[in-house]
């Protein structure tokens, strides 16, 4: 089954909208999520609409960490995922998404980038 980016065919009440009158188009289909994990770096390039590129990051063990007090960036090792607002089951599986709180060598940090689409793990130190 294809991952579709289309509007739902059902209303909130459960009723159906009028038939769309056509099938899904190739450009309307989405891709499987990257589910970025904590392992040795593994990534791939993906061609998007307009010949643009996205770096699909499947795993990474380092983060570009910004320290707001010192106003400096450092590259640090990621230990584990502490919290994930996207899905509570991602914590157990060590999956990183935007907004995830990770444990690093310097303390806890919040991810500000989208690893599955940006190809990098950028984070801000919070403690």
C-alpha positions in Angstrom: 0.0 0.0 0.0 1.3 3.4 -0.9 1.8 6.3 1.5 -0.5 9.0 0.3 -0.2 12.8 1.0 -3.9 13.3 0.0 -6.7 14.6 2.2 -8.7 11.9 4.0 -11.7 10.5 2.1 -13.8 10.4 5.3 -15.3 13.2 7.4 -14.9 13.5 11.2 -18.4 12.1 11.5 -17.5 9.0 9.5 -19.3 10.0 6.3 -17.6 9.9 3.0 -16.6 13.0 0.9 -17.7 12.9 -2.8 -15.5 10.6 -4.9 -12.3 12.2 -6.1 -12.7 10.8 -9.6 -9.1 9.7 -10.1 -6.4 7.5 -8.7 -3.3 8.7 -6.7 -0.7 10.4 -8.8 3.0 9.4 -8.5 4.0 12.9 -7.3 1.4 12.7 -4.5 2.9 9.6 -2.9 5.1 9.9 0.2 8.1 7.8 1.3 8.6 5.6 4.3 9.9 7.4 7.4 13.7 7.2 8.1 13.4 6.3 11.8 16.8 7.8 12.6 18.6 5.6 15.3 21.7 5.9 17.4 24.4 3.9 15.6 27.3 4.6 13.3 26.4 7.2 10.6 24.4 5.8 7.7 22.7 8.1 5.2 21.5 8.3 1.6 20.7 11.0 -0.9 17.1 11.2 -2.3 16.0 13.2 -5.3 12.9 15.3 -4.7 10.7 17.4 -6.9 12.6 19.9 -9.0 15.8 17.8 -8.9 16.5 19.0 -5.4 18.2 16.7 -2.9 17.4 15.5 0.7 19.8 13.6 2.8 17.9 10.7 4.5 19.7 10.0 7.8 19.1 6.4 9.0 21.5 6.4 11.9 24.0 8.8 13.6 25.9 8.7 16.9 27.0 12.3 17.1 25.2 15.6 17.4 26.1 19.2 16.7 25.4 20.7 20.1 24.9 24.4 20.8 25.6 25.7 24.3 23.5 28.9 24.8 25.5 30.0 27.9 29.0 29.7 26.2 27.5 30.5 22.8 29.6 27.8 21.2 29.0 24.6 19.1 30.5 21.2 19.8 30.2 17.8 18.2 29.3 15.3 21.0 28.4 11.7 21.3 24.7 10.7 21.7 24.1 8.3 24.6 20.3 7.7 24.4 16.9 9.1 23.7 15.3 10.5 26.9 12.0 11.9 25.6 10.2 12.0 22.3 7.0 14.1 21.8 6.3 12.4 18.5 5.7 8.9 19.8 6.3 7.5 23.3 7.4 4.2 21.8 10.3 5.9 20.0 12.1 6.3 23.4 12.5 2.5 23.8 13.7 2.1 20.2 16.1 5.1 20.4 14.5 6.8 17.4 15.2 10.5 16.9 12.8 13.1 15.4 12.6 16.9 15.7 11.9 17.9 19.3 13.4 14.7 20.8 15.3 15.2 24.0 18.6 13.2 23.9 21.2 12.5 26.5 24.7 13.5 25.5 28.2 13.7 27.1 27.5 17.3 28.2 23.9 16.8 29.4 20.4 16.7 28.0 19.7 18.5 24.7 16.7 19.1 22.4 16.9 18.3 18.7 16.2 21.3 16.5 16.7 19.7 13.1 14.8 17.0 11.2 17.3 14.2 11.0 15.3 12.1 8.5 15.2 15.0 6.1 18.1 17.3 6.9 20.8 14.7 7.2 22.2 16.2 10.5 21.4 16.1 14.2 21.5 19.6 15.5 20.6 20.1 19.2 20.5 22.8 21.9 21.8 22.1 25.4 19.0 22.3 28.0 20.7 21.1 31.2 
